[in-house]
Amino acid sequence: MLWITVGVATLGFLIALEVAARRYGVPGPIVNQAREVIFPPQSGFLLYASMALMMVVLTRRQRFIAAGAAIGIDAAFLLVRWAVGAKMTDGHPFGSGALWVILSCAVIAVTRRTGRERVLLLKGVALGLLLVTGRKTGDAWLLITSKTRPVVLDQYVEIADHALGNPSWLVGRIVTATGSIGAHVLDSVYTLLPVAAVVVALYQLRDVAVERRFPGHHLVRTFLVIGLLGPAIYMIFPVVGPIFAYGGDGGHWAVANLWPDTPPPINTPHGMPFDEITPRNCMPSLHTAWATAIFIHSRKGPRILRYAGTFWLIATLAATLGFGYHYGADLVAGVVFAYTIEAAVRSFDRGWDRSGIQLVAYGTTVFAALLVSYRYLPTEMAEYPLVFGPLLILAMTSVVYGYVRTTELWESKTAPVRQPEPQPEPV
């Protein structure tokens, strides 16, 4: 019943987004996903990553068959598209094969499986489809923010960001100085974030095929909840980012072409009108939140996975700032947002108790306080950076510390008690 309820709610949400997107003359997440069955997909890498997630419920032999089928289908599609002269510039040349395999497994589950095997395979299919559908849903959300929020609050965030030393301007100059190599590496890290999440999730779900059940909590859950709730904050606090509001990418809508060379002066902030194309997707930084979730879940893995999680977090922070996509204040809010969501998802899995409720309530309070401060105290924050800068970092750190302490307490309570070894009887 839980899975049926979640499925119906998800379908209703997707239909609502589809209708909303259609009102603005563009296809929504359902149509965008359906067209990738035939046409060159926009999310080629992500479709194969989604298929890899689905395959955690398959045996080793079934995985080889599924992967071979996906590659074969993509090769056939590529030949047909080349033969008919189809345009390949609108998407990736591969990925449709992976989507065909995922959908075929859904058909096999309904027609050829029964009982627990059917449920397990359908869960695997749902896991794979949710990842790529979440990407399409996010694209629709971003469109809606650009159409429904004509006024952005970048000036408020930028003034408040003086308390942190305008890190986007500093990191932007550093990335520019590294040239094309540094920018290419950071861009790869930024765009392949879902693939990194799949790598961590595959490690967490590596025993599903053997145990025939999913673990109670894994990264994909947190990833999807962050993607579901984050865009709602965009509607409350629309921000486009420094490269648009203060850089050349903003065109005549920008305050001035100042990023990343010259930080703007401290003035009285006000809402500024902006175009109906640029997404208002800065507050909080969901890339930071997702990278933080990857970092959290990689802590239980082997050393190479922990190093990879740390690298991805640091590189994502550098990319979000260095490309001018976010202010430093966005990143602080993103970290708090991620730890609060992770605490809520873990509390839901283990059962709500006093410590879980307190942790989630505290993280929510800190997150709300950050947004209120950015909106109503930006000038004071800029005028007293030695006070508000450390306070922002302290607020973020307190949420992280509270999460670590609380989860350590949870794990110590669930850890099995070591039994004393029997002592030999005296002769």
Residue pairs with C-beta under 8 A, 6 or more apart in sequence:
3 119
3 123
3 126
7 126
10 130
13 137
14 28
14 29
14 30
14 133
14 137
15 30
17 28
17 29
17 137
17 140
17 141
17 144
18 27
18 28
18 29
18 30
18 31
18 140
19 28
20 28
20 140
20 144
21 27
21 28
21 29
21 140
21 143
21 144
22 28
24 143
24 144
24 147
26 143
27 35
28 136
28 140
29 133
29 136
29 137
29 139
29 140
30 136
32 42
32 136
32 139
33 132
33 133
33 136
36 42
36 43
36 47
36 91
36 95
36 96
36 99
37 96
37 99
37 100
37 103
38 96
39 86
39 90
39 91
39 96
40 81
40 86
40 87
40 88
40 90
40 91
40 92
40 93
40 95
40 96
41 47
41 91
41 92
41 94
41 95
41 96
41 99
42 90
42 91
42 92
43 92
43 95
43 132
43 135
43 136
44 91
44 92
44 93
44 94
44 95
45 92
45 95
45 192
45 195
46 95
46 131
46 132
46 135
46 194
46 195
47 95
47 96
47 98
47 99
47 132
48 70
48 94
48 95
48 98
49 131
49 194
49 195
49 198
50 98
50 102
50 128
50 129
50 131
50 132
50 198
51 66
51 67
51 70
51 98
51 99
51 101
51 102
51 128
52 198
52 202
53 124
53 127
53 128
53 131
53 198
53 201
53 202
53 205
53 220
54 101
54 102
54 105
54 124
54 125
54 127
54 128
55 62
55 63
55 66
55 67
55 124
56 124
56 127
56 202
56 205
56 206
56 208
56 209
57 120
57 121
57 123
57 124
57 208
57 209
58 66
58 124
58 209
59 209
60 209
66 101
66 105
69 97
69 100
69 101
69 104
70 97
70 98
70 100
70 101
71 97
72 97
73 96
73 97
73 100
73 101
74 93
74 94
74 95
74 96
74 97
74 98
75 97
77 96
77 97
78 93
78 94
80 86
81 88
81 93
99 132
102 125
102 128
102 129
103 125
105 121
105 124
105 125
106 121
106 122
106 125
108 121
109 118
109 121
109 122
109 125
110 118
110 122
113 121
116 212
117 212
120 208
120 212
120 213
123 214
124 208
127 220
130 220
130 224
131 194
131 198
131 220
131 223
131 224
134 223
134 224
134 227
134 228
135 194
137 227
137 228
138 227
138 231
141 231
141 234
142 231
142 234
142 279
142 280
142 281
143 279
144 235
145 231
145 234
145 235
145 238
145 279
145 280
145 281
146 275
146 276
146 277
146 278
146 279
146 280
147 276
148 235
149 234
149 235
149 238
149 280
150 273
150 274
150 276
151 238
151 271
151 272
151 273
151 274
152 238
152 239
152 240
152 245
152 271
152 272
152 273
152 274
152 280
153 237
153 238
153 239
153 269
153 271
153 283
153 374
153 375
154 239
154 240
154 241
154 242
154 244
154 245
154 246
154 255
154 272
154 282
155 245
155 255
155 267
155 269
155 270
155 271
155 272
156 269
156 374
156 375
156 378
157 239
157 282
157 283
157 327
157 329
157 330
157 374
157 378
158 166
158 242
158 245
158 246
158 264
158 269
158 327
159 266
159 267
159 269
159 378
159 379
159 381
159 382
160 329
160 373
160 374
160 377
160 378
160 381
160 382
160 388
161 167
161 168
161 327
161 328
161 329
162 263
162 266
162 381
162 382
162 385
163 381
163 382
163 384
163 385
163 388
163 389
163 392
164 328
164 329
164 332
164 385
164 389
164 392
165 328
165 385
165 389
166 263
166 328
167 321
167 327
167 328
167 331
168 242
168 259
168 260
168 321
168 322
168 324
168 326
168 327
168 328
169 242
169 259
169 260
169 261
169 262
169 263
170 260
170 321
171 260
171 318
171 321
171 322
172 242
172 259
172 260
172 321
172 322
172 323
172 324
173 260
173 261
174 322
175 182
175 183
175 186
175 318
175 322
175 323
176 260
176 322
183 322
183 323
185 315
186 315
186 318
186 319
186 322
186 323
187 319
187 323
189 196
189 312
189 315
189 316
189 319
190 287
190 315
190 316
190 319
190 320
190 323
193 287
193 290
193 291
193 294
193 312
193 316
194 223
196 294
196 308
196 312
197 219
197 220
197 223
197 290
197 293
197 294
199 305
199 308
200 219
200 294
200 297
200 298
200 301
200 305
200 309
201 218
201 219
201 220
201 223
201 297
203 301
203 305
204 215
204 218
204 219
204 297
204 300
205 214
205 215
205 218
208 214
208 215
216 349
216 350
217 345
217 346
217 349
217 350
218 297
219 293
219 294
219 297
221 345
221 349
222 293
222 296
222 297
222 338
222 341
222 342
222 345
223 290
223 293
225 341
225 344
225 345
226 286
226 289
226 290
226 293
226 337
226 338
226 341
227 286
227 290
229 341
230 284
230 286
230 289
230 337
231 281
233 283
233 284
233 337
233 371
234 279
234 280
234 281
234 282
234 283
236 371
237 283
237 371
237 374
237 375
238 280
238 283
239 245
239 280
239 281
239 282
239 283
239 327
239 330
240 250
240 274
240 278
240 279
240 280
240 281
240 282
241 282
241 324
241 325
241 326
241 327
242 259
242 260
242 324
242 325
242 326
242 327
243 249
243 250
243 259
243 323
243 324
243 325
244 250
244 253
244 254
244 274
244 278
244 324
245 253
245 254
245 255
245 272
245 274
246 254
246 255
246 256
246 257
246 258
246 259
246 264
247 254
247 257
247 258
247 259
247 260
247 324
248 254
248 257
249 324
250 274
250 278
251 275
253 272
253 273
253 274
253 275
255 264
255 272
256 264
258 264
259 324
260 324
266 379
266 382
266 383
268 379
269 378
269 379
274 280
282 325
282 326
282 327
282 330
283 329
283 330
283 333
283 371
283 374
284 330
284 333
284 334
284 336
284 337
284 367
285 320
285 325
285 326
285 330
285 331
285 333
285 334
286 334
287 316
287 319
287 320
287 325
287 326
287 334
288 316
288 317
288 320
288 326
288 330
288 331
288 334
288 335
288 338
289 334
289 335
289 337
289 338
289 341
290 316
290 338
291 312
291 313
291 316
291 317
292 313
292 334
292 335
292 338
292 339
293 338
293 341
293 342
294 309
294 312
294 313
295 309
295 310
295 312
295 313
296 338
296 339
296 342
297 309
298 305
298 306
298 308
298 309
298 310
299 306
299 309
301 309
317 331
319 325
320 326
320 330
320 331
321 328
321 331
329 370
329 374
329 392
332 370
332 392
332 393
332 395
332 396
333 367
333 370
333 371
333 374
335 396
335 399
335 400
336 363
336 366
336 367
336 370
336 395
336 396
336 399
337 367
339 363
339 399
339 400
339 403
340 360
340 363
340 364
340 366
340 367
340 399
342 403
343 356
343 359
343 360
343 363
343 403
343 406
343 407
344 356
344 360
346 356
346 407
346 410
347 353
347 356
347 357
347 359
347 360
350 356
350 410
355 406
355 409
355 410
356 406
359 402
359 403
359 406
362 398
362 399
362 402
363 399
363 402
363 403
366 395
366 396
366 398
366 399
369 395
370 392
370 395
373 381
373 388
374 381
377 388
380 388
381 388
